[in-house]
C-alpha cells in the first residue's frame, strides 16, 4: 500500500503467484507509482506472476503489456463475481542461460 497524509495513493495485493489487485488513485496515475508496484511485485515473485483484468480495461492491457505480461486466456466472465469478460495475463522472467 502506498499512502500519503491525504490518503491512499495505491494498493497492490499478491497471493501466491497471482496479483489479485492493483489499484491506483486516478490522481496518481501516470506518475510512476504503477511502475514501482510492478517492480516490487516482480522482485517479490521472481519466478513469475499471473493476473486477470477485464477485457474492457484497455488502459490495463497497455500497462501490463509494457511490463512484459502476455495475454494467455480470455473468458466470458462466468467465473468472476462481476460476470465481466476478462483476460488472464502471465509474466515470466527472461532466462539468462544461453540455449
N, C-alpha and C positions, 0 to 999 in steps of 0.2 A: 504494500500500500504506500502511496506517495501522498503526503499531506502537507499543508501549509497552515498557518494560523487562521486562514479563512475557510478551510475545509479540505475535502478530499480532492486531489488532482487526478488520481487514477488508482486502479486496483487490478492486480493480476493474481489468479488462483491456479496453482498447479496441483494435480492429483495424479501421482504416478507419472507416466509419460504423457499425460493429457493436460493441455492448457484448457481448463474448464471455463475460465473467464478472463477477459482483458477489456477493461473499461477505462476510457479517458474522458474527463470532463471536457466538453466541447471547447471551452476557453483555453485548454492546454494542448489541443491537437495541433500538429504541425510545428511543435517546438522541441522535438527530440525526445520527449518523455516516452513515447511508444517504442522508439528505438532502444532506449535504455532498458525498458521492461523486456524487450526481446533478447537483448544481450544477456540480461540476468537469467532469463528462462533457459537459454542455450547453455549458459555456464552451469546452472543447476541440473540440467538434463542433457549432458554431453552425448549421450547415446542416441538421442533423437526425441522428437516431440510430435504429437498429433493434436488436432483441434477441429472444431466444427464452427462454421459460420453460416448464416442464412444466405441463400442464393441471391436474394435481392440486395445484399450489402456489398455493392461494388467497391466502395472505399476499402473495406476489409480485404477483399480479394486482391486489390492492388498492393495494399500494405503487406500482407503475408507473402505475396509473390516476390516483392522486393527483398524479403528476408529469407528467401530460399525455400519456402513451402511449396509443395506441389499438390494440386487437387487430385485425389485418388478415387473419390466416390461422390456421387450426387444422389440424394434421396428425395422422396416426395413429402417428407416431414411427418410421416405417420408415427415415427418413434420418438419425436420430441414433444415437450409439453405445449409448445405454441402451435404445433401442427403446421409448421412453416417449412417449405422445402429448403434443405441445407446442403452444404458441401463439406466433406471431410478432407482436411489437409494434413500432409506429413512433411516433416523436416528431418533429414538425416545428415549428419556431419559428413563432410568430404573426407575420403580416405587419403591419408598421406603416404600410403605404401605404394610403391611402383608395381605395375602389373606385368 
